[in-house]
Amino acid sequence: MNKPKGKKLYIAILNILACQSVIILHANGVFWSHPSGSLWITSNFLETFFYPAVPIFFMISGATLLDYRQRYGTKEFLKRRFKKTGIPFLVWSMLACFFISYANNVPVDWNPLHIIDNIENTRYFSIYWFFIPLFSIYLTIPILSLIEDKMRMCKYAIVIGMIFVCILPLICSLLKISFNGQLTPSFVTGDMIFVFLGYYLSNVSFIKKRRMLIYIAGVLGWIMHFAGTIILSIGQTDINGTFKGYTNLPCVLHSIALYVLFRQMDYQKMIKSVSLKTHVLDSHIKAFIYSLSELTFGIYLSHFFFIQMIPVILHLNVASMVWRLGWAVIIFWCCAGLTYIMKKIPIIRYIVP
């Protein structure tokens, strides 16, 4: 397979890693039971270390879609987004409905309003919440795409977003005072900051000194998230969420650092090294990476069925590292194979575009 038009290698790699990270996060569901001892430490580590997966997905959307007008018009943009995400969201939500009905041995409620309500609010599979802010982002991008100086726009939006979305709410939370969300400018609400970050970080170059500062900030962000959650949750029944949240400062710093790190890597050198050791052509390695990246959406859509079924069928201990890491990787590749097959089947391929 050739490189998809306009797709950069680091974007493909980030897409793959973010997808695998999402599966690890969902396999690490024991974290939300607030366990004790070493299980609490390991589950919190996995939760915080792989946390930037969703922000990176949003950043990739900003990096690849904000300049869509260079390739096609808005009508085509919206049509492609609906085919790419809208149809799969509806179909897989209904599949989740049938799955839950079968697993719980309860009949499907065919009331149209009930179905619409559950799909819109992602009650069948809560992991599909990701689609709702994604749809909002897609509907906002045509307006942003009209702005000619996108780099200056993104720079301004990032500064405003960091202040009103990432920093002030965290400070207010630490000081035990309420933050008035109406202060936040509407163009940076929700997950929009990641759209601006994705485009900006994909089009700006940082000198080594600035990259080091970004990496240090990213590590500090992760430490804040990891250690802060442990410390503030001591003696509490529930997990303290002060440092949690995708748009919270710790996660944003962590996400920026990872994005810059993977954009900066010398993949040509790395692929050359792998090629010499495995005797596989460079072009074949790149083709494999691009091909795998094209499967990640189907992997995301299907993986939660495996997460739900496998522990029950095989009587697995979901608190074990074997499940939380080992099986998370196995599920990724099982879903990749399933998606690859589904893409070859007429009509079915439209639900895993």
CORVENKA-V543569 format. One record per residue. N is the residue number from 0. OMEGA is omega in radians with two decimals (* if undefined). BURIAL is # if it has 16 or more other C-alpha atoms within 10 Angstrom, else .. Layout:
n:N omega:OMEGA burial:BURIAL
n:N omega:OMEGA burial:BURIAL
This chain:
n:0 omega:3.11 burial:.
n:1 omega:3.11 burial:.
n:2 omega:3.07 burial:#
n:3 omega:-3.04 burial:.
n:4 omega:3.07 burial:.
n:5 omega:-3.08 burial:.
n:6 omega:-3.13 burial:.
n:7 omega:-3.06 burial:.
n:8 omega:-3.10 burial:#
n:9 omega:3.08 burial:#
n:10 omega:3.13 burial:#
n:11 omega:-3.12 burial:#
n:12 omega:3.09 burial:#
n:13 omega:3.12 burial:#
n:14 omega:3.13 burial:#
n:15 omega:-3.11 burial:#
n:16 omega:3.12 burial:#
n:17 omega:3.12 burial:#
n:18 omega:3.10 burial:#
n:19 omega:3.13 burial:#
n:20 omega:3.12 burial:#
n:21 omega:-3.13 burial:#
n:22 omega:3.09 burial:#
n:23 omega:3.12 burial:#
n:24 omega:-3.12 burial:#
n:25 omega:3.07 burial:#
n:26 omega:-3.12 burial:#
n:27 omega:-3.10 burial:#
n:28 omega:3.12 burial:#
n:29 omega:3.12 burial:#
n:30 omega:-3.02 burial:#
n:31 omega:3.04 burial:.
n:32 omega:-3.12 burial:.
n:33 omega:3.13 burial:#
n:34 omega:-3.12 burial:#
n:35 omega:3.05 burial:.
n:36 omega:-3.08 burial:.
n:37 omega:3.12 burial:.
n:38 omega:3.10 burial:#
n:39 omega:-3.13 burial:#
n:40 omega:-3.09 burial:#
n:41 omega:-3.14 burial:#
n:42 omega:3.10 burial:#
n:43 omega:3.09 burial:#
n:44 omega:-3.14 burial:#
n:45 omega:-3.13 burial:#
n:46 omega:-3.07 burial:#
n:47 omega:-3.11 burial:#
n:48 omega:-3.10 burial:#
n:49 omega:-3.06 burial:#
n:50 omega:-3.07 burial:#
n:51 omega:-3.08 burial:#
n:52 omega:-3.11 burial:#
n:53 omega:3.07 burial:#
n:54 omega:3.14 burial:#
n:55 omega:3.05 burial:#
n:56 omega:3.13 burial:#
n:57 omega:3.13 burial:#
n:58 omega:3.09 burial:#
n:59 omega:3.10 burial:#
n:60 omega:3.11 burial:#
n:61 omega:-3.10 burial:#
n:62 omega:-3.01 burial:#
n:63 omega:-3.00 burial:#
n:64 omega:-3.03 burial:#
n:65 omega:3.11 burial:#
n:66 omega:-3.08 burial:#
n:67 omega:-3.09 burial:#
n:68 omega:3.06 burial:.
n:69 omega:-3.07 burial:.
n:70 omega:-3.13 burial:.
n:71 omega:-3.10 burial:.
n:72 omega:-3.09 burial:.
n:73 omega:3.12 burial:.
n:74 omega:3.12 burial:.
n:75 omega:3.11 burial:.
n:76 omega:-3.12 burial:#
n:77 omega:3.11 burial:.
n:78 omega:3.14 burial:.
n:79 omega:-3.13 burial:.
n:80 omega:-3.14 burial:.
n:81 omega:3.12 burial:.
n:82 omega:-3.07 burial:.
n:83 omega:-3.03 burial:#
n:84 omega:-3.06 burial:#
n:85 omega:3.13 burial:#
n:86 omega:3.10 burial:#
n:87 omega:3.14 burial:#
n:88 omega:-3.12 burial:#
n:89 omega:-3.09 burial:.
n:90 omega:-3.09 burial:.
n:91 omega:3.04 burial:#
n:92 omega:3.10 burial:#
n:93 omega:3.06 burial:#
n:94 omega:3.08 burial:#
n:95 omega:3.10 burial:#
n:96 omega:-3.14 burial:#
n:97 omega:-3.14 burial:#
n:98 omega:-3.14 burial:#
n:99 omega:3.11 burial:#
n:100 omega:-3.14 burial:.
n:101 omega:-3.09 burial:.
n:102 omega:-3.11 burial:.
n:103 omega:3.12 burial:.
n:104 omega:3.08 burial:.
n:105 omega:-3.13 burial:.
n:106 omega:3.09 burial:.
n:107 omega:3.05 burial:.
n:108 omega:-3.04 burial:.
n:109 omega:3.06 burial:.
n:110 omega:-3.06 burial:.
n:111 omega:-3.13 burial:.
n:112 omega:3.11 burial:.
n:113 omega:3.14 burial:.
n:114 omega:3.14 burial:#
n:115 omega:-3.14 burial:.
n:116 omega:-3.12 burial:.
n:117 omega:3.11 burial:#
n:118 omega:-3.11 burial:#
n:119 omega:-3.11 burial:#
n:120 omega:3.06 burial:.
n:121 omega:-3.13 burial:#
n:122 omega:3.14 burial:#
n:123 omega:3.00 burial:#
n:124 omega:-3.07 burial:#
n:125 omega:-3.11 burial:.
n:126 omega:3.12 burial:.
n:127 omega:3.06 burial:#
n:128 omega:-3.09 burial:.
n:129 omega:-3.09 burial:.
n:130 omega:-3.04 burial:.
n:131 omega:3.06 burial:.
n:132 omega:3.11 burial:.
n:133 omega:3.09 burial:#
n:134 omega:3.12 burial:.
n:135 omega:3.11 burial:.
n:136 omega:3.14 burial:#
n:137 omega:-3.12 burial:#
n:138 omega:3.13 burial:.
n:139 omega:-3.05 burial:.
n:140 omega:3.12 burial:#
n:141 omega:3.10 burial:#
n:142 omega:-3.13 burial:.
n:143 omega:-3.10 burial:#
n:144 omega:-3.14 burial:#
n:145 omega:3.14 burial:.
n:146 omega:-3.03 burial:.
n:147 omega:-3.11 burial:.
n:148 omega:-3.05 burial:.
n:149 omega:-3.12 burial:#
n:150 omega:3.11 burial:#
n:151 omega:3.09 burial:.
n:152 omega:-3.11 burial:.
n:153 omega:-3.14 burial:#
n:154 omega:3.12 burial:#
n:155 omega:-3.11 burial:.
n:156 omega:3.13 burial:#
n:157 omega:3.13 burial:#
n:158 omega:-3.14 burial:.
n:159 omega:3.14 burial:#
n:160 omega:3.14 burial:#
n:161 omega:-3.10 burial:#
n:162 omega:-2.97 burial:.
n:163 omega:-3.12 burial:#
n:164 omega:-3.01 burial:#
n:165 omega:-2.97 burial:#
n:166 omega:-3.06 burial:#
n:167 omega:3.11 burial:#
n:168 omega:3.13 burial:#
n:169 omega:3.13 burial:#
n:170 omega:3.13 burial:.
n:171 omega:3.12 burial:.
n:172 omega:3.14 burial:.
n:173 omega:-3.14 burial:.
n:174 omega:3.12 burial:.
n:175 omega:3.04 burial:.
n:176 omega:-3.09 burial:.
n:177 omega:3.04 burial:.
n:178 omega:3.13 burial:.
n:179 omega:-3.08 burial:.
n:180 omega:3.12 burial:.
n:181 omega:3.06 burial:.
n:182 omega:-3.06 burial:.
n:183 omega:3.09 burial:#
n:184 omega:-2.99 burial:.
n:185 omega:-3.06 burial:.
n:186 omega:3.09 burial:.
n:187 omega:3.12 burial:#
n:188 omega:-3.13 burial:.
n:189 omega:-3.11 burial:.
n:190 omega:-3.06 burial:#
n:191 omega:-3.12 burial:#
n:192 omega:-3.12 burial:#
n:193 omega:3.06 burial:#
n:194 omega:3.13 burial:#
n:195 omega:3.13 burial:#
n:196 omega:-3.12 burial:#
n:197 omega:-3.14 burial:#
n:198 omega:-3.09 burial:#
n:199 omega:-3.09 burial:#
n:200 omega:3.11 burial:#
n:201 omega:-3.05 burial:#
n:202 omega:3.11 burial:.
n:203 omega:3.11 burial:.
n:204 omega:3.12 burial:.
n:205 omega:3.03 burial:.
n:206 omega:-3.04 burial:.
n:207 omega:-3.11 burial:.
n:208 omega:-3.14 burial:.
n:209 omega:3.09 burial:.
n:210 omega:3.12 burial:#
n:211 omega:3.11 burial:.
n:212 omega:3.11 burial:.
n:213 omega:3.14 burial:#
n:214 omega:3.12 burial:#
n:215 omega:3.11 burial:.
n:216 omega:3.12 burial:#
n:217 omega:3.10 burial:#
n:218 omega:3.12 burial:#
n:219 omega:3.10 burial:.
n:220 omega:3.12 burial:#
n:221 omega:3.13 burial:#
n:222 omega:3.12 burial:#
n:223 omega:-3.13 burial:#
n:224 omega:-3.08 burial:#
n:225 omega:-3.07 burial:#
n:226 omega:-3.12 burial:#
n:227 omega:3.13 burial:#
n:228 omega:3.13 burial:#
n:229 omega:-3.06 burial:#
n:230 omega:-3.06 burial:.
n:231 omega:3.14 burial:.
n:232 omega:3.14 burial:#
n:233 omega:3.11 burial:.
n:234 omega:3.14 burial:.
n:235 omega:3.09 burial:.
n:236 omega:3.13 burial:.
n:237 omega:3.09 burial:.
n:238 omega:3.12 burial:#
n:239 omega:-3.05 burial:#
n:240 omega:-3.09 burial:.
n:241 omega:-3.08 burial:#
n:242 omega:3.13 burial:#
n:243 omega:-3.12 burial:#
n:244 omega:-3.08 burial:.
n:245 omega:-3.13 burial:#
n:246 omega:3.07 burial:#
n:247 omega:-3.05 burial:#
n:248 omega:-3.13 burial:#
n:249 omega:-3.12 burial:#
n:250 omega:-3.14 burial:#
n:251 omega:3.10 burial:#
n:252 omega:3.11 burial:#
n:253 omega:-3.10 burial:#
n:254 omega:3.12 burial:#
n:255 omega:-3.12 burial:#
n:256 omega:3.14 burial:#
n:257 omega:-3.13 burial:#
n:258 omega:3.14 burial:#
n:259 omega:-3.14 burial:#
n:260 omega:-3.08 burial:.
n:261 omega:3.04 burial:.
n:262 omega:-3.04 burial:#
n:263 omega:-3.04 burial:.
n:264 omega:3.10 burial:.
n:265 omega:-3.07 burial:.
n:266 omega:3.14 burial:.
n:267 omega:3.12 burial:.
n:268 omega:-3.13 burial:.
n:269 omega:-3.14 burial:.
n:270 omega:3.11 burial:#
n:271 omega:3.13 burial:#
n:272 omega:3.12 burial:.
n:273 omega:-3.13 burial:.
n:274 omega:-3.13 burial:#
n:275 omega:-3.11 burial:.
n:276 omega:-3.05 burial:.
n:277 omega:-3.10 burial:.
n:278 omega:3.05 burial:.
n:279 omega:-3.10 burial:.
n:280 omega:3.12 burial:.
n:281 omega:-3.09 burial:#
n:282 omega:3.13 burial:.
n:283 omega:3.11 burial:.
n:284 omega:3.12 burial:.
n:285 omega:3.14 burial:#
n:286 omega:3.12 burial:#
n:287 omega:-3.14 burial:.
n:288 omega:3.13 burial:#
n:289 omega:-3.14 burial:#
n:290 omega:3.14 burial:#
n:291 omega:3.12 burial:#
n:292 omega:3.13 burial:#
n:293 omega:-3.12 burial:#
n:294 omega:-2.96 burial:#
n:295 omega:-3.14 burial:#
n:296 omega:3.08 burial:#
n:297 omega:3.09 burial:#
n:298 omega:3.13 burial:#
n:299 omega:-3.09 burial:#
n:300 omega:-3.00 burial:#
n:301 omega:-2.94 burial:#
n:302 omega:-3.04 burial:#
n:303 omega:3.04 burial:#
n:304 omega:3.11 burial:#
n:305 omega:3.13 burial:#
n:306 omega:-3.11 burial:#
n:307 omega:-2.99 burial:.
n:308 omega:-2.97 burial:.
n:309 omega:-3.14 burial:.
n:310 omega:-3.13 burial:.
n:311 omega:-3.10 burial:.
n:312 omega:-3.06 burial:.
n:313 omega:3.13 burial:.
n:314 omega:-3.09 burial:.
n:315 omega:3.05 burial:.
n:316 omega:-3.05 burial:.
n:317 omega:3.09 burial:#
n:318 omega:-3.10 burial:#
n:319 omega:3.08 burial:.
n:320 omega:3.09 burial:#
n:321 omega:3.11 burial:.
n:322 omega:-2.98 burial:#
n:323 omega:3.11 burial:#
n:324 omega:-3.08 burial:#
n:325 omega:-3.13 burial:.
n:326 omega:3.08 burial:#
n:327 omega:3.10 burial:#
n:328 omega:3.13 burial:#
n:329 omega:3.13 burial:.
n:330 omega:3.10 burial:#
n:331 omega:-3.08 burial:#
n:332 omega:3.05 burial:#
n:333 omega:3.14 burial:#
n:334 omega:3.08 burial:#
n:335 omega:3.10 burial:#
n:336 omega:3.12 burial:#
n:337 omega:-3.13 burial:#
n:338 omega:3.12 burial:#
n:339 omega:3.13 burial:#
n:340 omega:-3.11 burial:.
n:341 omega:3.12 burial:#
n:342 omega:-3.13 burial:#
n:343 omega:-3.05 burial:.
n:344 omega:3.11 burial:.
n:345 omega:-3.12 burial:.
n:346 omega:-3.14 burial:.
n:347 omega:-3.08 burial:.
n:348 omega:-3.14 burial:#
n:349 omega:3.12 burial:#
n:350 omega:3.01 burial:#
n:351 omega:-3.02 burial:#
n:352 omega:* burial:#
